[in-house]
Amino acid sequence: QVQLVESGGGSVQPGGSLRLSCVASGITFSVCDMAWYRQVPGEERELVAGISSAEATNYAESVKGRFTISRDNGKNTCYLQMNSLKPEDTAVYYCHLRYRPLARTFWGQGTQVSVSS
């Protein structure tokens, strides 16, 4: 059974930082592509950042230069380092996993990030 457990969300002032973690279990993590999405109530879920099994990365324009996605295959964990946070970064952040061999996808439960003064 595949599980994704996110942590690291919280409340922070503008300009602050948070690091989200997503721990995967029940799957061969090294052959998975990972990504972080976010969603605001009433809006569609949007891609924030992705990292492939080969560690190629991509970012939404709105977070380039502020967010960094990384992975540690030895810990089955994907990270999202978020710096210089803005109020518009407020959302529920979801971890997403794509298992390449079967093209199956899984979602985490989400973690709330709130940026306000």
C-alpha positions in Angstrom: 0.0 0.0 0.0 1.5 3.3 -1.1 1.4 6.1 1.4 2.6 9.7 1.2 3.0 11.6 4.4 3.6 15.3 4.3 4.8 17.6 7.1 6.4 21.0 7.6 3.4 23.2 6.9 2.5 26.1 9.2 2.0 29.8 9.6 4.8 32.2 8.8 5.2 36.0 8.1 5.9 37.3 4.7 9.6 36.9 3.9 9.8 33.8 6.0 10.8 30.2 5.2 9.3 26.8 5.5 10.5 23.3 4.4 7.9 20.7 3.5 8.7 17.0 3.6 7.0 14.1 1.9 7.9 10.6 3.0 6.8 7.8 0.7 6.3 4.2 1.7 5.2 1.0 0.0 6.9 1.8 -3.3 10.4 1.9 -5.0 11.0 5.6 -4.5 14.0 5.9 -6.8 11.9 5.2 -9.9 9.3 7.8 -9.0 8.8 11.3 -10.2 7.8 13.6 -7.4 6.1 17.0 -7.4 4.4 19.5 -5.1 1.1 21.0 -6.0 -0.9 23.6 -4.2 -4.6 24.5 -4.0 -6.6 27.5 -2.8 -10.3 27.0 -2.1 -12.3 27.6 -5.2 -9.3 27.3 -7.5 -7.7 24.5 -9.4 -4.8 22.6 -8.0 -1.6 23.9 -9.6 1.9 22.5 -10.0 4.5 24.3 -7.9 7.6 22.2 -8.5 8.6 18.8 -9.8 11.7 16.5 -9.7 12.1 13.5 -11.9 13.7 10.2 -10.9 16.8 11.5 -12.7 16.6 14.7 -10.5 15.6 17.0 -13.3 13.6 19.9 -11.8 10.9 22.3 -13.0 9.1 25.2 -11.3 6.1 27.4 -11.7 7.1 30.8 -12.8 5.7 32.3 -9.6 8.1 30.4 -7.3 11.3 30.4 -9.4 14.2 31.6 -7.4 12.3 31.2 -4.1 11.5 27.5 -3.9 13.7 24.5 -4.2 12.6 21.0 -4.7 14.9 18.1 -3.8 14.8 14.4 -3.0 16.7 11.9 -0.8 16.2 8.4 -2.2 17.9 6.9 0.8 15.1 8.4 3.0 12.3 8.0 0.5 11.7 11.7 1.0 11.0 14.7 -1.2 11.5 18.2 0.1 10.2 21.6 -0.9 12.3 24.5 0.6 10.2 27.7 0.4 12.0 31.0 1.0 10.9 34.6 0.7 7.3 33.5 1.2 4.5 35.8 0.1 0.8 35.9 1.1 -0.1 34.6 -2.3 1.8 31.4 -1.4 -0.9 30.6 1.1 -2.5 27.3 0.1 -2.8 23.6 0.9 0.3 21.9 -0.5 0.1 18.4 -1.8 2.8 15.9 -2.5 2.4 14.0 -5.7 4.1 10.8 -6.8 4.2 9.2 -10.2 5.5 5.6 -10.3 7.2 5.5 -13.7 7.0 1.7 -14.4 3.2 1.6 -14.4 2.5 5.3 -14.8 0.4 5.2 -11.6 0.0 8.4 -9.5 -0.6 9.0 -5.8 -1.4 12.0 -3.6 -0.6 13.0 -0.1 -3.2 14.3 2.3 -2.0 17.9 2.1 -0.4 20.3 4.5 -1.5 23.9 5.1 0.8 26.8 4.5 -0.3 30.2 5.6 1.6 33.4 5.0 0.4 36.6 6.7 1.5 39.4 8.8 
